[in-house]
Amino acid sequence: MEDINTDTTSSKQSRFQVDKVDFVGEKSVVNSEDYTDELHYHGSSTLHSASGNSNTYENTQNIRSLRHYTREALPNVDYYRNIMSVHGYLYRPTLDELHNVTHRHQQPERGEKNHKLSKGEVRITDAVKFGWIQGVLVRCLLNIWGVMLFIRLSWVVGQAGIGLACVIILLSMVVTILTTVSMSAICTNGEVKGDVNWGSSTQAQTYKGALSSVLKLNQIQEHVKNYRPQILVLTGKPSSRPSLIDFVYSITKKLSLMICGDVHNIILNQRERDQLHWEAYSYLQKRKVKAFYSLIQESSFSRGVRSLIQLVGVGKLRPNMIFMGYKNDWQECDEKDVLEYFNIIHDAFDMHMSLGILRLQTGFDYSEYDIAEENGIATDALQGFEREESDHAFPRNVSSAQLSTMKPTASWLMMFAAFSGGASSSHECTPVSTPILTRFKSPSSQGEKANSTEIQKSSQVMKEAIKDIPKDILSSVNQFQRKQKKGRIDVWWLYDDGGLTMLIPYLLTTRSQWSSCELRVFSLANKKDELDREQRNMAALLSKFRIDYSNVIVIPDVVKPPQESSKQEFDALLNKWRTSDESERDPLLSVSDSEFLALKDKTRRHIRLRELLLQHSLNSTLIVMTLPMPRKGTCSAPMYMAWLETLTRNMPPFLLIRGNQTSVLTFYS
């Protein structure tokens, strides 16, 4: 088998050009005895190695193909064809077939139409929206000029003459333009009196327009060309996980919907809920993230997420994807927390949601460092101490009109803590009401001078506390806001999930932060004798999708047994969770001997994937891989977490993603 290579240049490659396609093999030949022992289903075999320019390939003619190990389908162009295409159409396994145990797939007949595609496509164009120039100014000018020119023009010329008539028209134009511009500014974005919010009919019209647009959007038939990844990201308090928010926003920015979900298992009064909403939107505004925030109270985390999935959104503006961080402490935390995390994955698939899990080796939760204050809010807070150090009046009765005049800054809470002697935790006291902004007054009394001194001391304490935050922590917090260095985004598109595994990294490369990174695609082959066909199919598929990539690498030997040291590392992850079949321990929180044996092949395939990841993607900027599917009733929470840990441990930023087995890519224009 020969490699198919094309010369790569530093210049921008053509969108439809296949830059490079490689096959991946192993340089070392596996001992035949070990091979026979690991692959218990085939007898004695003689392994041959064929040496090429740089790679050595295993002869896998006596080994079962990958399709015998899994129900997953490899990426194939036929999955993305129109159902009535003359070239044929294949049905990929549905999410229910992969996730549930008893579900069986029933393919429709050749001539049967899909119920979603059989309906005529309704093309409803959005109403043309004009700004204040075309919508107000031009219309007014045309109206006034039309009256002057076509009704009174002859009378003006007859009375004043042609010269004076022209002067009158020019003067009328100047007056009309000035008047119209002034009225347009007042009605749209002009300020009437300082920062006071008097309300306006324009604000009401904005609501009416948004409502009308949502209703109109609800009447548009869903189509793959209109797909948008609308993401519900489980952030908790947004300021606690800034890097997770930044990464997700790099996907949805100016493209789709993003909602930050926060689940609380304690009872909150309305005042506390309002405070959390205010803090969340203040932080998102400071972070320049256009997203929504949704707070829910439930007895458990998984129940809260399930409620969010069902209730968040309206009409077509509803999440179709769940995004969360990887649980780094699954080995040390309470076992029930591991089960809660695992149940969220099942709930997402049960509701036909796509799922993304992002892992950073440093983690996401920076709440202990008060990162929210360090990333914009604290700056305002410190300035607020200096600017408002004598504004110490905190009346508790604030009207809604006064509330609307306030600009959110975190200095209010911190100043309140300074005046009240400091609170140990925000959860231990009732959130304060929003203070009224007062004018600066110089301290005229001895008490006011004392208060001013105390505020200055508190300000200095805050500055010193921020300086104590390690620089590497601050760097990790903002790592997805900075422009990434020139590198690679490795996409391990293992199984066909509808194309989401390929779409998300492509969207990232269109952002300025990731524009210097190129895509490198890895795919699997069923058998060695299918390598040529698999690599050509993948190259053709990416070209049809108009996705730029630098390299395509086909993995032929994912079913090869992993090294003994790799298997020992995996076994060490499960030492805490292993039990016998007769044990009375909760089967969902333990790995029995029968489960370990039943999932032996799948486990070793994941261990083998880790070896390939270490070989090819250890120095990548980002790794994106198809998320393994946890089949209900066959895989326990510890076993699944051990799979994820094996794949992502000590690796660059790692995104595990799984679509809902519905096409999100198309090559039809």
N, C-alpha and C positions, 0 to 999 in steps of 0.2 A: 504494500500500500504506500503510495507516494504522498508526500505532503503537497498541498495546494497552497502556494505562497504567492503573494504579490508584493512588490517593493513598497515599502512604507516611506513616506516623506514627512517632513516636518510641517509642510503646508496643509491647509484644510483639504480634506478628501471630499470627493463628490458624494452626494447623498446616496446615490445608487451604486457606488463602487464597493466591492468586497475587498477590504484591505488585506486581510490575512486570515487563513483558516488552517488550524493545526489539529493534529490528533495527539492525544496524551497517552503515553504508555509508561511503564515502569522500567527502570534500568536493571533492577534486580529480578532474578527469576525465583519464584517461590518453590520451596522444596515440595516434591510431588507427594510425599507422605503427609505433610501438613495440609496440603491442598485437598487430598482425599479425605482426611479427617474432618476438615472444616466443611467441605461440601459433601454432606453425607448422602446426597441423593445420586451421585454419579460414581461409577466404579473406578478402576485403575485407569490412569491416563498418562500420556507422555506429553510433557510441556515442551514446546519449541519456542525459541525466541528468534525474532527477525530483527536484525540490526539495521538501522537507517543512518542518516547523517548525524542525528543527535538523539534519537529516541529508540527504545527497544520495546517491542510490542509482545504481549502475551498471546499465545495461540489459545483462543477460547472456544474452539469448535466443539469441544465436548462438554462445555458448560452451558447450563440453561440461560436463556436470554433474560433480560431484566423484567420482561413482561410476565415471567413465571413467578416473580417475587412480590409483585404489587399490582393493585388495581389502578394505580395512577397511569395517566396517559402522558407520553412525551409530547412536547410542542410539535404541532403539525399544522400545515397550511390548510388542510381540509376542514379543521375545526372552525375556521374563520370565514368559510365561504357562505354565500347565500344559500338558504335551504333549497331553492329551486335551481341552483347552479348546474349547468350541464357537465361540469367537471366532477360532480359528486360532492356529497356533504357527509361529514362524520359527526356523530354525537359523542362529545366527551363525557366522561363519568360525571354525574351530578354530585352536588354537595351532599345530598342525602345518602347516595350510594357509598361515598367515601367515609362519611362520618358515622352513619348508623350501621348496625350489624345486620338487620333483617331485611333492609330495603333491597329490592331487585329492580334492575333497569328494564324498561319495556320500550324498545325503539319503535317509533311510528313507522308505518309503511312508507314506501318510496313516494307515493303520490299524496300522502297525507300532509296537510299544511299545519304548521305550528300555530297555536292559537294566538300567539302574540304577533306573529308575522303575517297572519292571514288577513288581518284588518288592513284596510287601506291607510296608507301613511297620510296623516293630516298635516299639512304644512300651514302653520299659522304664523304669520310674520308679526313681529313686534311692532307696535305703533311707533311711528317716527317721533322722536323726542327732540325738541329744539331748546337751545339755551336761551338766555335772556336777550342775546343779540338777534337771532333769527325769530325767536318766539315773541319778543316784545318790541324791541327797538325797530326792526325792519317793518313789522306790521303797522306800527303807529305812523312811521314815516310815509309808508305807501298810502295809508289812508288819508293823511293830511295833504300830502302832495297831490293825490288824486283829486281831492275836492278843489284845491286851488287851481290846478292846471286845466281841469276839464269842465269846471262849472263857472268859475269866475275869471278865467284867464282873458277871455275876450273883453269883458267889462274893464278889467285892470288896464289892458293895453290901450283901450279906447280912451280912458280917462287920464292916464299918466304917460302914455307913450311907451315905445318899446324899451328904451333905455331904463327909465324908472321902473318899468314892470320887472325887468331883470333884477334890478337892485332889490325890489320888494321880495321877489322870490328867494334871492340869496339870503336876505335877512331872516325871512321866515324859516328857511332851512336851518340856519344857525340856532335860532331860538328853539326850534322844534327838537333839534339834536340834543341841545343842552338839557331841555326839559325832560326828554324821554330817557336820556342816560341817568339823570338824577332820580327819576321815578323808578327806573329799573334797578338801580343800586339799592334804593330803599326797600323795594319789594323783594329783593333776592338776598343779597349778602351784605348790605350796608349796615352800619351800626347807627342806631338811633340815639343812644345816650349811654356811653361808657360800657360796662360789662353787665348792665342790668338786663335781664331776660324778660321783656315785656310780652313775649309771645307774638305770633303773627299768623296771618292766613296762609303764608307760604309753608309754615311748619305743618299746618293741618293738611295742606295740599300734598306735602311730602308723604305723610301717612297714607293719604287716599291713593296716591300713585303707587306706593309700595304694595298696598293691599290689592289693588287692581292687577299689578304685575304678578303677584303670587297666585291669584285666582286664574289668570290667563295661562301662567306656566303649568298649572295643574291640569289644563285641558290639552296640553301638548303630549302626544304619544311618545313614550320612551323609545329611544333608538341608540345604537352603539355610538353613532357620531356625536350624540349629545351627552355622552357619559362624562361625569365629573366625579372625582374622588371626594365625596363629602364626608368629612372625618369628625368623629367624636373621639377626642383625645382625653384619656383619663389622667388629668394633671393633678387632681386635688386642688389645693390653693395654687393658682397659677404662678405666684411668685416663688413657690418652692421648687419648681422644676422648669427653670427658664430654658435650658438646652433642649428639652423635649418639645417645648412650645416652638422654639425657633426652627427646629428641624421640620416639624409638621407644617409650620407656616411657609417654609420654603417650597412645600408641595402645593398648598392651596392659595398662595398669594396671587391675587388678581385673577383667580381661576374658579374657585369653588368655596364651599362652606366649611368653616371650622368652628367647632364648639368644644369648649373646655368643660369637662365633667368633674364635679366635686361631690363625693359621697361622704356624709357624716352619719355616724352611728350614735350620736347624742342628740337630745332634743334641744332645738334652738328656738328662741322666741323671735318674733318678727323684727325686733330691733337688731338682733345679732345677724339675722339673715340679710337685712338691708346693709349692715356694715360689711359683711363678706362680699356682697355684690359690688358695693362701692369700691372696696379695696381691689377686687379682681379687675374691674374695668379701668380703674386708675392705673394699675400695673400694665395692663395690655396697651393702654394709651401711651404710657411712658416707653414701653418696649416697641411701639409702632407696629403692633400686631392687630390686624383687623379680624376679630373673632368674637364669639359669644361665650357667655358663661352660664352654666346651669348647675344649680345646687339642689341636692335631694337628700332627704333624711330616710335612712333605712336601718334595720337591725343588723344587717351584715353587708359587707362590701359587694359580694356577688349579687345579692338581691337589689342593691342600689344600682349597680350597673345594668341589671336586667330592666329595671324601671326606666333608667335613662334611655336605653335602646328603644323601648316601646313608646315613650312619651315625648322625647325631645324632637323638636322640629315641627313644621306645619306644611302640609301639602307635599310638593316635590322638594321642598327645602328640608329634607330629612337626611340624617347620616346614613350612608351605605357602607361605612367602614369604621371599625374600631381600631384605635391606636393606643398602645400603652408601652411602658418601659418594662424591661426585663427585671425579674425579681432576683437580684443578686444574692440576697440573704436566705434563699430557700433552704439551705442546709442548717442555718442557725435559728431561724424564726420558729414560731409556734407551728405545729403540724397543721392546725386548722387553717392557718393563713395560706399555706401551700395549696390546700384543697380549695379554698376560696378563689385563689388565682387560677387554678386549673378549671374550676367551674365557669369562670368568665369566658375562657376559651371555648368551652362546650356551648355556652349560651349564645355566643356570637355566631357559631356555625349553625346552631339550631334555628336561629332567626335569619339565616341566609345573609349574614353580614360578612364582608371581607375583614381580614384581621392583619394587623401589623404589630410586630414586637421589636423594639429598638433596644440594643444593648450597648452601653458604654462601660468600659472597665472601671471608670471612676464613679459610676452610678449617676442618678438624676436628682436625688433629694438633697438640696442645699439649705433647707430651712434653718438648720442649726447655725449657719453662718450669717443669717440675715442678708442673703444675697439680694433680696428684693430692694433693700435700701441701697446696697452697693451699686445696683444697676439702674440708677436714675432717680429713684424715689428718695433715697437718702441724701442725694445731692440737693434736691429741693428742700429736704428736711433741714439740712445744715444751713442752707441759705435762709430758710424760714426762721431758724433760731436767730440768725443775725439780723434779719429784716424785721422780725416780729417779736424781738426779745422783750419788748415792753407791753405787747398786746396780750395781756393775761386775763382778759375778761372772757369767761366761758358761760354765757347764759344758756340754760338748758331748754328753753322754749324757742324753737326756731320754726318759722312758718315755711310753707312750701315755696312761697315767692322768694324768701331769703335763701332757701336751700338751692334754688335754681341759679343763684348768682355765684355760687361757690365754685372755684376751680379745685379739683381734687389734688391734694398734696398730703403726703404721709406725715408732714410736720405736726399736724393737729394732734394725732394720737400720741406722738412722741412728746410733744409739749405738755399734753395732759398728764402723761406719765411722770414728767419732770415736776409738775406742780403738785401732783398727788403723792410724791415720794417714791414713784416707780413701782410698777407692778411686776411680779415675777413671771407672769404669763398672761397672754391676752385672753386665755380661756377662763381665767380666774376672776375676771371682773366684767361688768356690763359695759359694752362699747359705749363710748361717749357720743353725745349728740354733736352735730356739726356746728362749730362755733361761728359767730358772726364776725366778719372782717371789720376791724375798727381801725381808725386812723392812728398813725404813730404819735405817741405822746411821750415827751421826755419825762423821766422819773422826777417827780416834784417832791415826793415825800421819802422819808427814811425807809418805809416798807417797800415802796416801789423800787428803790435802789437795791434793796436786799433781794427782791424777786429777780431783778435784772442780773445780779451777780450769780444767783443760783442757775439761771438759764444759761449763762455763759459757761459755767462749770459743766452743765449737762451736755452742752454742745461739744465741749472739749472731750468729754468721756466718749461721746459717739464717734468723734473723729479717731480717737485712739483705738476704739473697738474695731472700726473698719480697717485700720492699718494692720490689725492682728490677723486678718484673713489671709491665708497663704496665697501667693501669686499663682500657683498652679491651679488652685480652686477657681480663682477669678478667670483664668484662661480657659478652663473647662466650661465655665458658665456661658461664655460668649463664643465658643468655638464654631458654632453654626451661623453666627452673624458675620464673622470675618470671611474674607475670600479665601477659599481653599487653595493650597499650593498645587502646582501642576502634578497630576498623578492619574490614578485609574479608579474607576468604579467597577468592581468585578460583580457581574450578575450571573449567579448560578441558577439558571432557569432549568430546574430539574424536571418539573412536571407541568403539564398544561393546566393552568388554573383559570383560564380565560384571558390571560395576557397581562394581568395586573403586576406580576413580578417584573415584567419588562417595562410597563408604562411608568411606574413610579420613578425608577432611576432615570428614565428618559426625561421626565418632567424636571428632575433635579438638574440635569445638564443644561436646561434652558434658563436657569437662574444665574445671576451674576456671581453668586458665591461659588458655584460649582462649574462655571463655564470653562475653567482650565482643566477639568477632568474629562477623560475620554472613557467610553464604555468598552469593556471587554466581556464577552459573553461566553459562558461555559454551558455545555449541554451534555446529556447522556446518550449513549448508544446502546441498543439492545444487545447486539453481538458484534464481534469483530468483522464479520463479513458484511455488516450493514453500515460500517463506518463511512464509506464514501457517500452513500445515499443520505445518511443522517446529516453529515456536514453540509452537503449541498442543499438539503431541504432547509436547514437553519439559516444558511446564508441567503437563500432566496426569500425566506419568510421575513427576515429583517429588512431586506431591500424592498419588499412589497409594503411593509409598514412605514417605509421612509425613515427609518431609525439609523442615525449615524453610529458607527462602531469602528473600533480599531482592530479588533481581532475576535475570531471565533475559535474556540477550542473544544474539541469533542473528547469526552472521557469514555474510553471503551471498557474499562475494567473496574467499574464500581462494585461489582460482585466479588472481586478478589478478596480473600481473607485478609483482615488487618494484621498488623504486627502484634506480637505477644505483649510487648510493653504497652501498646495502646489499649489492648483489652484489659490489662491490669489496672490502668488508670480509670477506665470506666467502672470496673468492678469496685474500686475504692469509693466511687461516688455513691454506690448503693449499699455499702456495708451497714449504714445506719438503718436502712429501710428493708433489708432482706429478712424474710420470715419463711417458715416451712408451711406446707399446705394445711397442716393441722392447727396452725396458730389461730387464736381468736382475735387477733389484731384486725382493725378495720382494713378490709381489702383495698379500699380506695387510698389508704395512706401507707401501704406496704407493698412490697414486691415479693410475691410468693415464688416458690421454685417452679411451679407449673407456668406462671406468667413469664418468668425469665426464659424458660425453655421455648415457650410458644413464640416469643418475640425475638428469638435468637438471631434469625437472619436479618430482620429489620434493624436490630441493634448494631450488628456488625457492619451493616451498610452505612450507618451513621458514623461509626468509628472510622471506617474507610474514607468517608467524605472529609472527616477532620484531617486525616493524613494528606489528602489532596489539597485541602485549604492551606495547611501549613506549607505545602510545597509551592503553591502558586499565588496565594493571596495574602500572605503575611504582611507585605509592605504596601498594600493597597490603601487608598484614602477611605474607601467605604466598600463594604461587602453587602450585597443583597442576595438573599437565597430564598427559595420556596420553602415555606414553613411546613414541617412534617404534620401530617394529619393524624390527630389522636382518635382512633376508632373507639366509639363508645362501647363500654362493657368489656373491652379487651386490654386496655392500657390504663394503668394506675397513674396517679399524679406524680409520685416520685420517679417512675420510669420515664415519663414524658419530660419532666424537668431535667433528668439526667441526659436525655438526648439533646435537649437544647444547650445544656451546659457543655456537653462534649463538642458541639459544633462551634460555640461562640467564645469559649474560654480563652483568655489571653490573645484576643484577636483585635484588629482595628474596629472602629464603629461598625456594628453588625446589625443589619435589618433583616428580620425574618418576616416574610409576607405571604399571604395566601388569599387569592381571590375567591369568589363564591361560585366558581365554575361557570360563570356567564361571561361571554366575550365582551371585552372592553376595548379591543383593538379591531380595526377593519382596514382592508386595503382597497375598498370600494370608494371612489371619489364621489 
